[in-house]
Amino acid sequence: MDLQSLVRPNIWALEPYSCARDEFKGMEAHVFLDANENPYNNPVNRYPDPLQEKLKHRLAPIKQVRPSQIFLGNGSDEAIDLVYRIFCTPGQDNVVAIAPTYGMYKVCADINNVEYRSVSLTANWQLDPQALLRATDANTKVIWICSPNNPTGNDFPRKVIHEVLTSFDGIVVIDEAYSDFSMQVPFRSMLDNYPNIIVLNTFSKAWASAAIRLGMAFASEDIIALFNKVKYPYNVNLLTQERACALIDDFATMDSWLVQIRRERDHVLPALGELSIVKEVFPSDANFVLVRVTDANRIYRYLVEHGIVVRNRHNVQLCANCLRITIGTRQENNELLGALRFFK
């Protein structure tokens, strides 16, 4: 892969902003008079590490990657936006994605004035690699694949994604936000095999930390260097970095949450299938389930009236009369099931 040919020329030539904390990197210092910071109210008076080195070194063994293969951002949405800003020339390039899928890929395409091409999944939510590749042309810079997919919940077979990765000369982004709930081996373990891959992950799902807004991208060192070149200087604040380190120190708790959520998923799916208002329960490799019901709009409003909020996907392509239901605690799940049993 010729990375330079994929990157916008102005980004390749960009001279990045030099953070004050970058200039003495690798040296010891104890008096900081370089960044016009207020000397009081330690430690939040100081700018955070712009490259989150401590956190990346803690995270790398867990994710089985090198620290230099990690980008950390303000949620995964920052990484999604950076893909457009680095690789796609506005008004000229395009991207290809499956449909239905996570909506931010298209939102960021529209913000960056990049053509967004959707390729429908098959009737049973499967990815057709040849249909995806046929939608590309000389100006296609990126293909987006979410696996497990949102809102369908299913993993795509690795051989299908492999076909896309080895047949497309551009960037392939695999969003693995829900991969921790799946039993499939994540693609981040294969970074060295695919120079054109970017794998997304997040602290919002398995790590139960949506509020700290910490997203991850894994890729080759060259691609990560581009992310660091274009991102805002101090994009991840100190409190988020410290909270993430504490979560990593308590990794066993996160692992126990995964076990509980998978167990609840196994409880909720068959229980939903027994309800007369549920026409179909789709298999899930994520922490949510997509169900087709008799009247999604009415059932959604009924649940809201009973203080239960799910996601109405009725207007999404291929998802007519579908609700997306997150797996909660046993009490929350039972409350949902109880409410649905009394719907008329």
Disulfide bonds with the S-S distance in Angstrom:
none
